[in-house]
Amino acid sequence: MDSISEKHIENGKTQFLMVLILGIITVFLSLFAMGQGSSSNLDMMSTINIILGLEAATELQSDIIWKLRFPRILMAIIGGAALAVAGSLMQGCLGNPLVSPLTLGVASGAALGAAFAIVLGVSVLPYSNLAIVANAFFFSLIVVAIIIQLGSLRSISAESYILVGIAITFISGAVVSTMQYFATDAQLSQLAHWSFGSLSRPDLIQVLAISIAVLGLMPTAMKWSWDLNALSIGGDEFAISTGVNPAETRRNMLILSAFMTSVVIAFTGLIGFVGLAAPHMSRLIIGNDYRKLIPCSAIFGAFLMVFADTLGRTLFAPIVIPVGIMLSIIGGPFFMYLLLANRGGKK
């Protein structure tokens, strides 16, 4: 075996070990988070014993762990993984590292739907507890429909998708701002709280439904990893030479990422940083091979979401800082440090 092959195998083992360590850290962090909160704190071993049934829990502890914290932690894991994978898919198919799941206007469409339900009382599911969720998801689907329509145009390019997403964001933002201008104080407060992004809104049944939807879409993302590799290596011309249809692949990837984003933010509100940062951080570990980058991004996204939510729940307890705010506060400087440190290492 030549030295190049040996080096490739060695790098692969190192990358796998790093991803495995990150996954193990995420699992232990999730178990730790299950025992932490403003109402009752448990050490990690007690939490594990209660979960495994090795230690008897009081009725209060059982309710706190299984009814309050377990759905929240599971939502953090699934939501973080979904947004991170959506971000990696979008960055790969559009060839732009600044793209995130919010770029295409999916988030602004969801915000517009939530504003219609909160301010105007207009919803696709009137007189329902899920009126805001249904509106947010429905208006996100409208953006997906626009993406599908764009994909049918032969002249559409990667830059066009981004520009259309920016246009949708400005239009939706203008409509939402107009409704905010005429909204009452209570409506403004509710809309602002929705826009912060929170993991406490969905209950266990809703979280399980979200999990099934996201996990059902993950294999499709992995299936198209070879096509994304072809696009990222040599652009459209190289992809065509390998038998990949760039326009079709780009459209499919954007639709898939938009669906994954919509399913999450319709229930949680706007959470944007994970989809931008997790793929970048994963590239520092795993490189640009999407067969490895997609699962690594999912693990990194889950880790970031659980970490930010745990910090937001415990830092100023009993006050809970929404996860969307915490991600921006702790993630922005850390993300900038990683980029600058990586750049310095390449010189």
C-alpha positions as CSV (number, residue, x, y, z in Angstrom):
1,M,0.0,0.0,0.0
2,D,1.5,3.4,-1.0
3,S,1.9,6.3,1.4
4,I,-1.0,8.3,0.0
5,S,-3.4,5.4,0.6
6,E,-2.1,4.9,4.1
7,K,-2.4,8.6,4.9
8,H,-6.0,8.6,3.5
9,I,-6.9,5.6,5.7
10,E,-5.3,7.2,8.7
11,N,-7.1,10.5,8.2
12,G,-10.4,8.5,7.9
13,K,-9.8,6.8,11.2
14,T,-8.9,10.1,12.9
15,Q,-12.0,11.8,11.5
16,F,-14.2,8.9,12.6
17,L,-12.7,9.0,16.1
18,M,-13.4,12.7,16.4
19,V,-17.0,12.4,15.2
20,L,-17.5,9.4,17.6
21,I,-16.1,11.5,20.5
22,L,-18.4,14.4,19.6
23,G,-21.3,12.0,19.5
24,I,-20.5,10.6,22.9
25,I,-20.1,14.1,24.4
26,T,-23.5,15.0,23.0
27,V,-25.1,12.0,24.6
28,F,-23.5,12.7,28.0
29,L,-24.4,16.4,27.7
30,S,-28.0,15.4,27.0
31,L,-28.1,13.2,30.1
32,F,-26.6,16.0,32.1
33,A,-29.2,18.4,30.7
34,M,-32.0,16.0,31.7
35,G,-31.1,16.6,35.3
36,Q,-30.7,20.3,35.2
37,G,-33.3,23.1,35.5
38,S,-34.8,25.7,37.7
39,S,-37.3,23.3,39.3
40,S,-35.1,20.4,40.4
41,N,-31.5,19.4,39.9
42,L,-30.1,15.8,39.7
43,D,-26.6,14.7,39.1
44,M,-25.8,12.7,36.0
45,M,-25.6,9.3,37.6
46,S,-29.0,9.8,39.4
47,T,-30.5,10.9,36.1
48,I,-29.2,7.8,34.3
49,N,-30.4,5.5,37.1
50,I,-33.8,7.0,37.0
51,I,-34.0,6.7,33.2
52,L,-32.9,3.1,33.3
53,G,-35.2,2.3,36.1
54,L,-32.3,1.5,38.5
55,E,-33.3,4.1,41.0
56,A,-36.8,5.0,42.3
57,A,-37.9,8.5,41.5
58,T,-40.4,10.7,43.2
59,E,-43.5,11.5,41.3
60,L,-42.3,15.1,41.0
61,Q,-38.9,14.0,39.6
62,S,-40.5,11.6,37.2
63,D,-42.9,14.3,35.9
64,I,-40.0,16.8,35.5
65,I,-37.7,14.4,33.7
66,W,-40.2,12.7,31.3
67,K,-42.9,15.4,30.8
68,L,-40.8,18.5,30.8
69,R,-37.1,17.9,30.1
70,F,-37.1,14.8,27.9
71,P,-39.3,16.4,25.2
72,R,-37.2,19.5,25.3
73,I,-33.9,17.7,25.0
74,L,-35.2,15.4,22.3
75,M,-36.4,18.5,20.4
76,A,-33.0,20.1,20.8
77,I,-31.3,17.0,19.3
78,I,-33.7,16.5,16.4
79,G,-34.0,20.2,15.7
80,G,-30.3,20.9,15.8
81,A,-29.6,17.9,13.6
82,A,-32.3,18.9,11.1
83,L,-31.2,22.5,10.8
84,A,-27.5,21.6,10.5
85,V,-28.1,19.0,7.8
86,A,-30.3,21.5,5.9
87,G,-27.5,24.1,6.2
88,S,-24.9,21.7,4.8
89,L,-27.2,20.7,1.9
90,M,-27.9,24.3,1.0
91,Q,-24.3,25.4,1.2
92,G,-23.2,22.4,-0.9
93,C,-25.8,22.8,-3.7
94,L,-25.5,26.6,-3.9
95,G,-21.8,26.7,-3.5
96,N,-22.0,29.5,-1.0
97,P,-20.6,29.1,2.6
98,L,-22.8,32.0,3.8
99,V,-26.1,30.2,3.0
100,S,-28.2,28.9,5.8
101,P,-31.7,27.4,6.1
102,L,-33.1,30.9,6.6
103,T,-31.6,32.2,3.4
104,L,-34.3,31.0,1.0
105,G,-37.0,32.8,2.9
106,V,-38.4,29.7,4.6
107,A,-38.0,31.4,8.0
108,S,-39.5,34.7,6.9
109,G,-42.4,32.8,5.4
110,A,-42.9,31.0,8.7
111,A,-42.8,34.4,10.5
112,L,-45.3,35.8,8.2
113,G,-47.7,32.9,8.9
114,A,-47.2,33.3,12.6
115,A,-47.9,37.0,12.3
116,F,-51.2,36.3,10.5
117,A,-52.3,34.0,13.3
118,I,-51.2,36.2,16.2
119,V,-52.1,39.7,14.9
120,L,-55.0,39.0,12.5
121,G,-56.3,35.8,14.0
122,V,-56.3,34.2,10.5
123,S,-55.1,30.6,10.4
124,V,-55.5,27.5,8.3
125,L,-56.5,25.8,11.5
126,P,-58.8,28.3,13.3
127,Y,-59.8,27.9,16.9
128,S,-56.9,25.4,17.5
129,N,-54.0,25.3,19.8
130,L,-51.9,24.6,16.7
131,A,-53.1,27.7,14.8
132,I,-49.7,29.4,14.9
133,V,-47.8,26.2,14.1
134,A,-50.1,25.4,11.2
135,N,-49.8,28.9,9.8
136,A,-46.0,28.9,10.1
137,F,-45.7,25.6,8.3
138,F,-48.2,26.4,5.6
139,F,-46.5,29.7,4.7
140,S,-43.2,27.9,4.7
141,L,-44.7,25.5,2.2
142,I,-45.6,28.4,0.0
143,V,-41.9,29.3,-0.1
144,V,-41.1,25.6,-1.0
145,A,-43.7,25.9,-3.8
146,I,-41.8,28.9,-5.2
147,I,-38.6,27.0,-5.0
148,I,-40.2,24.1,-7.0
149,Q,-41.5,26.6,-9.6
150,L,-38.0,28.1,-9.9
151,G,-36.5,24.7,-10.3
152,S,-38.6,24.1,-13.4
153,L,-36.9,27.1,-15.2
154,R,-33.9,26.0,-17.3
155,S,-32.1,29.3,-16.8
156,I,-32.2,29.3,-13.0
157,S,-28.8,29.4,-11.3
158,A,-27.6,29.0,-7.8
159,E,-27.3,32.8,-7.4
160,S,-30.9,33.2,-8.5
161,Y,-32.2,31.0,-5.7
162,I,-30.3,33.2,-3.2
163,L,-31.6,36.4,-4.7
164,V,-35.2,35.2,-4.7
165,G,-34.8,34.1,-1.1
166,I,-33.6,37.6,-0.2
167,A,-36.5,39.1,-2.0
168,I,-39.0,36.8,-0.2
169,T,-37.3,37.8,3.1
170,F,-37.7,41.5,2.5
171,I,-41.3,41.2,1.3
172,S,-42.3,39.0,4.2
173,G,-40.5,41.3,6.6
174,A,-42.3,44.3,5.3
175,V,-45.7,42.7,5.7
176,V,-44.8,41.5,9.2
177,S,-43.6,45.0,10.2
178,T,-46.8,46.5,9.0
179,M,-48.8,44.1,11.1
180,Q,-46.6,44.9,14.1
181,Y,-47.3,48.6,13.6
182,F,-51.0,48.0,14.2
183,A,-50.7,45.2,16.7
184,T,-51.6,45.5,20.4
185,D,-48.9,45.2,23.1
186,A,-50.0,41.6,23.9
187,Q,-49.8,40.6,20.2
188,L,-46.4,42.3,19.9
189,S,-45.1,40.4,22.9
190,Q,-46.4,37.1,21.6
191,L,-44.9,37.6,18.2
192,A,-41.6,38.7,19.6
193,H,-41.5,35.7,21.9
194,W,-42.2,33.4,18.9
195,S,-39.4,34.9,16.9
196,F,-36.8,34.2,19.7
197,G,-37.0,30.5,19.1
198,S,-37.9,28.1,22.0
199,L,-37.8,24.4,22.6
200,S,-40.5,24.3,25.2
201,R,-43.4,24.8,22.9
202,P,-43.9,21.3,21.4
203,D,-45.1,18.5,23.6
204,L,-43.9,14.9,23.6
205,I,-46.3,13.7,20.9
206,Q,-45.4,16.6,18.6
207,V,-41.7,16.1,19.2
208,L,-42.0,12.4,18.3
209,A,-43.9,13.3,15.1
210,I,-41.1,15.8,14.2
211,S,-38.5,13.2,14.9
212,I,-40.2,10.7,12.6
213,A,-40.4,13.3,9.8
214,V,-36.8,14.4,10.2
215,L,-35.3,10.9,10.5
216,G,-37.4,9.8,7.5
217,L,-35.7,12.6,5.4
218,M,-32.1,11.9,6.5
219,P,-31.5,8.9,4.3
220,T,-32.6,11.0,1.2
221,A,-29.9,13.5,2.2
222,M,-27.3,10.8,2.4
223,K,-28.4,9.3,-0.9
224,W,-27.6,12.6,-2.7
225,S,-24.2,13.1,-1.0
226,W,-22.3,11.9,-4.1
227,D,-24.1,14.4,-6.3
228,L,-23.2,17.2,-3.8
229,N,-19.6,16.0,-3.9
230,A,-19.6,16.4,-7.7
231,L,-21.0,19.9,-7.4
232,S,-18.6,21.0,-4.7
233,I,-15.5,19.6,-6.4
234,G,-15.8,21.1,-9.9
235,G,-19.0,23.0,-10.3
236,D,-21.8,22.3,-12.8
237,E,-19.6,21.3,-15.7
238,F,-17.7,18.7,-13.7
239,A,-21.0,17.4,-12.2
240,I,-22.5,17.0,-15.7
241,S,-19.4,15.0,-16.8
242,T,-20.1,12.6,-14.0
243,G,-23.7,12.1,-14.9
244,V,-25.2,14.5,-12.4
245,N,-27.9,16.9,-13.3
246,P,-27.0,20.1,-11.5
247,A,-30.4,21.8,-11.9
248,E,-32.3,18.8,-10.7
249,T,-29.9,18.1,-7.8
250,R,-30.0,21.7,-6.7
251,R,-33.8,21.8,-6.8
252,N,-34.2,18.5,-4.9
253,M,-31.6,19.6,-2.2
254,L,-33.3,22.9,-1.7
255,I,-36.8,21.4,-1.4
256,L,-35.5,18.8,1.1
257,S,-33.6,21.4,3.2
258,A,-36.7,23.7,3.2
259,F,-39.0,20.9,4.4
260,M,-36.6,19.9,7.2
261,T,-36.3,23.6,8.2
262,S,-40.1,24.1,8.1
263,V,-40.9,21.1,10.2
264,V,-38.7,22.4,13.0
265,I,-39.2,26.1,13.0
266,A,-43.0,25.8,12.7
267,F,-43.0,24.4,16.2
268,T,-39.9,26.2,17.8
269,G,-39.9,29.6,16.2
270,L,-36.9,31.1,14.5
271,I,-33.6,29.4,15.2
272,G,-31.0,30.4,12.6
273,F,-27.4,30.1,13.8
274,V,-27.1,26.3,13.9
275,G,-27.7,25.8,10.1
276,L,-24.9,28.3,9.3
277,A,-22.3,27.3,11.9
278,A,-22.6,23.6,12.3
279,P,-21.6,22.7,8.7
280,H,-18.6,25.1,8.9
281,M,-17.4,23.6,12.2
282,S,-17.9,20.1,10.8
283,R,-15.7,20.9,7.8
284,L,-12.9,21.8,10.1
285,I,-13.1,18.2,11.4
286,I,-14.2,16.1,8.5
287,G,-13.5,18.1,5.3
288,N,-15.8,18.6,2.3
289,D,-16.8,15.0,1.7
290,Y,-20.6,15.1,2.1
291,R,-20.8,11.4,2.9
292,K,-19.1,12.3,6.2
293,L,-20.1,16.0,6.4
294,I,-23.8,15.4,6.5
295,P,-23.8,13.0,9.6
296,C,-21.1,15.1,11.3
297,S,-23.2,18.2,10.8
298,A,-26.2,16.5,12.3
299,I,-24.2,15.6,15.4
300,F,-22.6,19.0,15.7
301,G,-26.0,20.7,15.3
302,A,-27.5,18.5,18.0
303,F,-24.6,19.3,20.3
304,L,-24.8,23.1,19.7
305,M,-28.6,23.1,20.4
306,V,-28.4,21.0,23.5
307,F,-25.5,23.0,24.9
308,A,-27.1,26.4,24.2
309,D,-30.5,25.3,25.6
310,T,-28.9,23.9,28.8
311,L,-26.9,27.1,29.3
312,G,-30.0,29.2,28.7
313,R,-32.0,27.2,31.3
314,T,-29.4,27.2,34.0
315,L,-27.4,30.4,33.7
316,F,-29.9,32.7,35.2
317,A,-32.4,30.2,36.6
318,P,-35.3,30.4,37.1
319,I,-35.3,32.8,34.1
320,V,-35.0,30.8,30.9
321,I,-33.3,32.5,27.9
322,P,-34.7,31.2,24.6
323,V,-32.3,28.9,22.7
324,G,-32.3,31.2,19.6
325,I,-30.8,34.0,21.7
326,M,-28.3,31.8,23.4
327,L,-27.1,30.3,20.2
328,S,-26.3,33.8,18.8
329,I,-24.6,35.0,22.0
330,I,-22.3,32.0,22.6
331,G,-22.1,30.7,19.0
332,G,-21.2,33.9,17.1
333,P,-17.8,34.6,18.9
334,F,-16.9,30.9,19.0
335,F,-17.7,30.5,15.3
336,M,-15.6,33.6,14.5
337,Y,-12.7,32.2,16.6
338,L,-12.8,28.9,14.8
339,L,-12.7,30.5,11.3
340,L,-9.8,32.8,12.2
341,A,-7.9,30.0,13.9
342,N,-8.4,27.7,10.9
343,R,-7.3,30.5,8.5
344,G,-4.2,31.1,10.6
345,G,-3.3,27.5,10.4
346,K,-3.3,27.5,6.7
347,K,-0.8,30.2,6.3
